[in-house]
């Protein structure tokens, strides 16, 4: 079986990565269609050794398309995902538009694959926030063994999480600093070059940002509503790769050695944890990799049954594009969709 797949937002960082990963993983496609807004119509994007010309989303008929992977932002998704779903095309949405809708499953395949069957309610499946995706991949196997009570996380999020504009701003500001030029601030609230900004997304009434709230709500929806979680989300001058310093309190005793063994065997996880110089992962090494990397696993003596660890992943891959493609693979593996067009 092969499927007709549309990528909405194909000219963006994540959209291009989705095309790369579909080809890399050999997803069974009969045809891939690149879609974006009218202003990007005619732009060329790569899919393996092929070149695709971008078509306009608002002029495209989804009635013969099997899967639409949406990466064009929340406003576009709110308008188009329900329409596309009603045409019988399953939407895998990378935005936050439907993550908290009880009729839309929020899926990380290594964490809650069984929830995917709920997609038939609206023909929409939500992809989690990039910082949450890597977190729950590491938390799930530990939760299964020792039951997590509370999580405290500080994120160190790369500028690619803010799109191409974020990456361009870091590059332009860094160059300006080196040549003693004026440093312009456009995308971020303060200068990002040689700086860190403890502010991602909008502020809420309780003083947390929406990015921090997302981590709480999404972890509860996918992993366990009883888990207490608090987050501080920080933008750092790194191009690709989100890092997280995570402190976990469990109901049952668990040692650092036990956690290492559990995580080494867990799907999607890779442990790199040597207590020596360089014996840990940094975002630089995670770029281009599929795994969620875990380092610095150690026991926290200040609480009962506590562990601290360092979690790093490529936010454009597991945090977005890879997870979306894995959701599509899960649909196929479980026989939840059939191609509309039968192979000749």
NORTA-V58674 format. One record per residue. N is the residue number from 1. PHI is phi in whole degrees, -180 to 180 (999 if undefined). PSI is psi in whole degrees, -180 to 180 (999 if undefined). Layout:
((N & PHI & PSI) (N & PHI & PSI))
This chain:
((1 & 999 & 141) (2 & -136 & 154) (3 & -126 & 145) (4 & -86 & 123) (5 & -122 & 133) (6 & -111 & 138) (7 & -112 & 116) (8 & -96 & 128) (9 & 89 & 33) (10 & -68 & -16) (11 & -90 & -8) (12 & -83 & 173) (13 & -56 & -50) (14 & -72 & -40) (15 & -59 & -43) (16 & -65 & -38) (17 & -67 & -36) (18 & -61 & -44) (19 & -62 & -43) (20 & -61 & -45) (21 & -72 & -37) (22 & -55 & -43) (23 & -73 & -45) (24 & -57 & -42) (25 & -89 & 0) (26 & 65 & 39) (27 & -61 & 137) (28 & -73 & 89) (29 & -105 & 139) (30 & -91 & -30) (31 & -160 & 144) (32 & -120 & 131) (33 & -117 & 129) (34 & -97 & 125) (35 & -126 & 150) (36 & -162 & -169) (37 & -74 & 168) (38 & -59 & -32) (39 & -68 & -20) (40 & -98 & 1) (41 & -58 & 132) (42 & 92 & -14) (43 & -62 & 145) (44 & -102 & 136) (45 & -130 & 158) (46 & -98 & 142) (47 & -135 & 99) (48 & 62 & -128) (49 & -93 & 9) (50 & -102 & 156) (51 & -114 & 127) (52 & -107 & 138) (53 & -91 & 129) (54 & -71 & 134) (55 & -106 & 161) (56 & -81 & 130) (57 & -57 & -45) (58 & -74 & -2) (59 & -114 & 8) (60 & -100 & 138) (61 & -99 & 117) (62 & -89 & 5) (63 & -64 & -24) (64 & -110 & 14) (65 & -101 & 137) (66 & -88 & -44) (67 & -134 & 133) (68 & -118 & 119) (69 & -99 & 116) (70 & -101 & 121) (71 & -141 & 58) (72 & -126 & 15) (73 & 96 & 160) (74 & -64 & -41) (75 & -65 & -43) (76 & -65 & -42) (77 & -65 & -42) (78 & -59 & -38) (79 & -76 & -43) (80 & -100 & -32) (81 & -59 & -46) (82 & -62 & -38) (83 & -64 & -43) (84 & -66 & -43) (85 & -60 & -37) (86 & -69 & -19) (87 & -85 & 7) (88 & 85 & 13) (89 & -104 & 129) (90 & -78 & 126) (91 & -98 & 128) (92 & -108 & 108) (93 & -104 & 126) (94 & -88 & -6) (95 & -89 & -180) (96 & -90 & 4) (97 & -58 & -38) (98 & -123 & 9) (99 & -61 & -30) (100 & -106 & 9) (101 & -79 & 123) (102 & -67 & -17) (103 & -93 & 5) (104 & -122 & 119) (105 & -70 & 139) (106 & -107 & 117) (107 & -125 & 131) (108 & -120 & 114) (109 & -55 & -31) (110 & -75 & -13) (111 & -108 & -54) (112 & -139 & 57) (113 & -61 & -32) (114 & -66 & -25) (115 & -68 & -12) (116 & -64 & -25) (117 & -63 & -19) (118 & -74 & -5) (119 & -62 & -23) (120 & -65 & -17) (121 & -63 & -40) (122 & -132 & -1) (123 & 62 & 30) (124 & -129 & 137) (125 & -124 & 134) (126 & -98 & 141) (127 & -96 & 136) (128 & -74 & 171) (129 & -61 & 147) (130 & -58 & -41) (131 & -71 & -30) (132 & -74 & -39) (133 & -56 & -51) (134 & -69 & -33) (135 & -63 & -49) (136 & -71 & -26) (137 & -60 & -39) (138 & -81 & -34) (139 & -74 & -38) (140 & -53 & -53) (141 & -65 & -30) (142 & -73 & -40) (143 & -63 & -40) (144 & -61 & -31) (145 & -93 & -44) (146 & -122 & -2) (147 & 60 & 107) (148 & -79 & 132) (149 & -96 & -47) (150 & -148 & 143) (151 & -131 & 133) (152 & -119 & 121) (153 & -131 & 137) (154 & -116 & 125) (155 & -99 & 153) (156 & -127 & 89) (157 & -99 & 133) (158 & -72 & 161) (159 & -71 & -19) (160 & -65 & -19) (161 & -64 & -18) (162 & -101 & 14) (163 & 85 & -174) (164 & -60 & -36) (165 & -62 & -38) (166 & -65 & -43) (167 & -66 & -42) (168 & -63 & -39) (169 & -66 & -42) (170 & -62 & -45) (171 & -62 & -49) (172 & -65 & -43) (173 & -67 & -40) (174 & -62 & -45) (175 & -62 & -41) (176 & -63 & -38) (177 & -63 & -43) (178 & -69 & -30) (179 & -102 & 12) (180 & 58 & 39) (181 & -95 & 173) (182 & -69 & 133) (183 & -97 & 112) (184 & -91 & 136) (185 & -109 & 118) (186 & -126 & -58) (187 & -77 & -43) (188 & -99 & 166) (189 & -77 & -23) (190 & -140 & 172) (191 & -59 & 133) (192 & -98 & -28) (193 & -65 & 127) (194 & 55 & 37) (195 & -152 & 166) (196 & -130 & 147) (197 & -124 & 114) (198 & -83 & 57) (199 & -160 & 112) (200 & -132 & 127) (201 & 73 & -169) (202 & -86 & 157) (203 & -80 & 141) (204 & -101 & 171) (205 & -62 & -29) (206 & -85 & 3) (207 & 96 & -16) (208 & -79 & 160) (209 & -94 & 165) (210 & -65 & -32) (211 & -61 & -40) (212 & -69 & -40) (213 & -63 & -40) (214 & -57 & -44) (215 & -61 & -39) (216 & -66 & -55) (217 & -64 & -40) (218 & -73 & -38) (219 & -63 & -43) (220 & -63 & -42) (221 & -68 & -41) (222 & -88 & -34) (223 & -107 & -57) (224 & -173 & 122) (225 & -66 & -15) (226 & -83 & -15) (227 & -68 & 130) (228 & -93 & 132) (229 & -140 & 138) (230 & -132 & 142) (231 & -135 & 149) (232 & -124 & 117) (233 & -104 & 127) (234 & -128 & 134) (235 & -90 & 132) (236 & -125 & 158) (237 & -80 & 63) (238 & -124 & 138) (239 & -74 & -49) (240 & -138 & 138) (241 & 112 & 117) (242 & -95 & 139) (243 & -119 & 152) (244 & -142 & 131) (245 & -96 & 118) (246 & -124 & 130) (247 & -116 & 128) (248 & -124 & 133) (249 & -110 & 127) (250 & -108 & 159) (251 & -77 & -35) (252 & -111 & 155) (253 & -63 & 141) (254 & -153 & 132) (255 & -95 & 166) (256 & -62 & -40) (257 & -64 & -42) (258 & -63 & -42) (259 & -62 & -42) (260 & -59 & -47) (261 & -63 & -42) (262 & -63 & -47) (263 & -71 & -32) (264 & -62 & -31) (265 & -93 & -4) (266 & -84 & 141) (267 & -63 & 135) (268 & 83 & -7) (269 & -103 & 146) (270 & -137 & 122) (271 & -92 & 126) (272 & -130 & 93) (273 & -144 & 83) (274 & -113 & 136) (275 & -86 & 68) (276 & -155 & 168) (277 & -56 & 126) (278 & 77 & 6) (279 & -86 & 42) (280 & -155 & 165) (281 & -94 & 148) (282 & -126 & 164) (283 & -60 & -29) (284 & -58 & -44) (285 & -77 & -21) (286 & -79 & -21) (287 & -61 & 128) (288 & 86 & -1) (289 & -103 & 152) (290 & -87 & -25) (291 & -74 & 158) (292 & -96 & 119) (293 & -96 & 139) (294 & -125 & 129) (295 & -135 & 176) (296 & 54 & 38) (297 & -74 & 124) (298 & -155 & 156) (299 & -82 & 141) (300 & -101 & 107) (301 & -77 & -5) (302 & -83 & -12) (303 & -137 & 162) (304 & -74 & 136) (305 & 56 & 50) (306 & -114 & 143) (307 & -133 & 150) (308 & -121 & 148) (309 & -158 & 169) (310 & -121 & 124) (311 & -122 & 130) (312 & -136 & 140) (313 & -155 & 156) (314 & -72 & 111) (315 & -69 & -23) (316 & -79 & -22) (317 & -98 & -87) (318 & -62 & -32) (319 & -73 & -11) (320 & -154 & -82) (321 & -66 & -47) (322 & -62 & -46) (323 & -61 & -39) (324 & -63 & -44) (325 & -67 & -38) (326 & -63 & -35) (327 & -64 & -44) (328 & -61 & -42) (329 & -62 & -38) (330 & -65 & -40) (331 & -58 & -44) (332 & -71 & -47) (333 & -59 & -36) (334 & -91 & 4) (335 & 65 & 29) (336 & -83 & -16) (337 & -134 & 154) (338 & -125 & 145) (339 & -63 & 140) (340 & -70 & -35) (341 & -102 & 123) (342 & -78 & 142) (343 & -62 & 143) (344 & -69 & 999))
